[in-house]
Amino acid sequence: MEGITNAGFIAGMSAIGAGLAISFAAGLSGLGQGIATSKAVEAVGRQPEAKSDIQGTMIVGLALTETSGIYGLLVAIILLFVNPFGI
């Protein structure tokens, strides 16, 4: 462990954190979008006359769900390209 420097350790942990941030954000965002879409399709199947209301609500919900994936990407980019401790 003599070859590990503080800067190297921080860079390595930032890379691991970036990978975890984007993995969890993208994976869980995709899972949420899939569940929301399947429920909307089920609802349209039960009440076809309410298709436009269901579709509008689903699109707003999917847009909000997608922002969590974008936030995960933002966190990953910050961890990779911003030097957190000035080392």
FENPEHU-V215776 format. One record per residue. N is the residue number from 0. RES is the residue in one small letter. D_FIRST is the distance of its C-alpha to the first C-alpha in Angstrom with 1 decimal. Layout:
BEGIN
[[N RES D_FIRST] [N RES D_FIRST]]
END
This chain:
BEGIN
[[0 m 0.0] [1 e 3.8] [2 g 5.5] [3 i 5.7] [4 t 8.9] [5 n 11.4] [6 a 13.8] [7 g 11.8] [8 f 10.9] [9 i 14.6] [10 a 15.9] [11 g 14.3] [12 m 15.6] [13 s 18.9] [14 a 19.3] [15 i 18.9] [16 g 21.3] [17 a 23.7] [18 g 23.9] [19 l 24.6] [20 a 27.1] [21 i 29.1] [22 s 29.0] [23 f 30.3] [24 a 32.8] [25 a 34.2] [26 g 34.4] [27 l 36.0] [28 s 38.3] [29 g 39.5] [30 l 40.2] [31 g 42.1] [32 q 44.2] [33 g 45.0] [34 i 46.2] [35 a 48.2] [36 t 49.9] [37 s 50.8] [38 k 52.4] [39 a 54.3] [40 v 55.6] [41 e 56.7] [42 a 58.5] [43 v 60.3] [44 g 61.4] [45 r 62.9] [46 q 64.5] [47 p 65.0] [48 e 67.1] [49 a 64.2] [50 k 62.1] [51 s 61.9] [52 d 60.8] [53 i 58.1] [54 q 56.9] [55 g 56.7] [56 t 54.8] [57 m 52.4] [58 i 51.7] [59 v 50.9] [60 g 48.6] [61 l 46.8] [62 a 46.4] [63 l 44.8] [64 t 42.5] [65 e 41.4] [66 t 40.3] [67 s 37.4] [68 g 36.1] [69 i 36.6] [70 y 34.7] [71 g 31.8] [72 l 31.8] [73 l 32.1] [74 v 29.1] [75 a 27.0] [76 i 28.3] [77 i 27.6] [78 l 23.9] [79 l 23.5] [80 f 25.6] [81 v 25.6] [82 n 22.9] [83 p 22.7] [84 f 21.2] [85 g 22.5] [86 i 19.2]]
END
